[in-house]
Amino acid sequence: MTSEQHTVAASLRVGGRDDDLEKRLDDELTAFNTAAADGAVTEPLSVRVTDEAGDLAGGLTAWTWGTLCSVDMLWVREDRRHAGWGGRLMRAAEAEAVRRGCTDMIVSTYSFQAPAFYPRLGFTERARIRGVPGGHEDIYFHKRLSPPKDETARGHPA
């Protein structure tokens, strides 16, 4: 019997949230990706804005992995929207990504959220995926990052 013909008893289970599975998959894929990316390690990145009372007014979560920064979530409380906080959050994340040595930044948004926002920050649309509920699209953006004028991507003087 060849290895292709050998069957192993296993079971398949479909369900809802599975924290143990999510943790294990994250650990396994992180190890695989780190090895494939010459040891580049994924690091979380967050930016938070609070109001005068100390309440959350907005925030951004992202991660960096070697030279890539990916924004996961960006949110600004409704009473603080259209006051520039989204741009401030993105610029702060971009500055931190550059400080960490990133050369590229990616983000996606739904067509009913903020597709016009990211091009104003220098992002270029790269793809649109149909199939979002309500007839909407998932839109992917990319931006090439530049090191600070007097520094290299690693933060050392040029």
N, C-alpha and C positions, 0 to 999 in steps of 0.2 A: 504494500500500500504506500503510495507517495504521500507527501505532506499535503498535497492538494486534495487528495481523496479522504484524508483523515478528518473526521468530524469530532467536535468537542461538544459535550452537553453544555448548554447555556440557556439562559432565559432572557426574555425581552419584556421590559415593563414600561408602560407609558403612563405619565402622571403629570402633576403640576410641579410647583417649585420643589427642588431637591438640593438643599444647601450642601450636603455631603458630595453629591455628584458635581455640583458647580465648583467646589473647592478642589476636588481631585482633577477635574478637567483643566482648571486654571493652572494648577501645579504642573501637570504633565505637558500642557502646551507651552507654558512659560519655559520649562527646561528645554523642550525641543526647539523653540524659537531662539532662545539664548544661544544654544549651540550653533544653530544655522546662521546667526548674525554675529559670529565671531566674539561671543561673550557679551554683547550689548544687553544691558539690564533694563527692564521696564521699571519706571519710577512714577508714582502718582504726582499730580500737580493740581492744586486748587487755588482759586482766588475767591475771596468773600468780601462783600460790602455790607456794612451794617448802618442802620440809621442812627439818629441822635439818641434813641431809647435803647440802642444795642440790639434791635431786632434785625433779622436778616432782610436785606433789601434786594439782594441779588447774589449770584454766584456762578462759578464756572468750575467744572471738573474736567480733567484731561489726564493724559499720561505722556511721558517721553520714553522713547526706546531708541537708544543710539542717537541718530541724527533726525529722528522723526518725532513730531509732537502731534497728537490726535486729541481734538476736543470732543468730549463725550456729551456734556450738557452745559448749556448756557441759559440762565433764567434771570429776569429782572421783575421784581414785584410790580404789579400793574400801576400803582401810584407813583412809581419811579421811572416808568418807561418814557421814552422820548426826551430824556434828560442827559443822554450821553453815557449812561452807565454800561450799556452793552459794549460800546467801543472801548471804554476804559478797562473793562474786564478782559476783553480780547487783547488789548495792547499790553496789559500786565502779564498775561499768560505768554504772549509772544516774547516779551523781554526775558522772562524766566526761561523759556525754551531756548532762546539764543544763548543765554548765560550757561545753560547746560550743554551747549554744543550742537543744538538742532539746526538743520539747514532747510527743513521742510515742515509745513504745518497743514493738517487736513481737518475738515469738519463737514458734517452733513446737516441738512435741515429739510423739513417737509415744505412743500410748496405753499401750505397755508400758514407757515411760521414766518421766516425771515429771509427769503431767497435774495432780496435786493440788498440786504444788510452787508453780507460778506464781500461782494465786489467793491463796495465803498472802502473796505479795509485792505484792498489789494489782492483779494482771493480771485482765482479763476475757476469758473465752473468746469468740471471735468466729466460729469455723467448725470443722467436723470434716469431713475428707475420707476417705472409705472407699477401700479398694483397697491398703492397705499389706500386704505379705506377712504371712501368719499370721493374717489376719482382723482386723488392727489398723487404727487410724485415725491420721491426721496431724491434730493439734489446734493451732489458731492462737490466740494470745493477744495482747492489746493493753493498754497502760497509758498513760494521759495523765500526763505528767510536770509537776511544779510546780517553779518556780524556788525557790532557797533563800529562807527567810522574809524575810531582809533584803536580798534582791537580785532583780534582774530576770533574765530568761532569759539575757541576755548577760553576766552576772557583774558588772554595775555596780550600785552602791548604788541602792536605790529612792528 
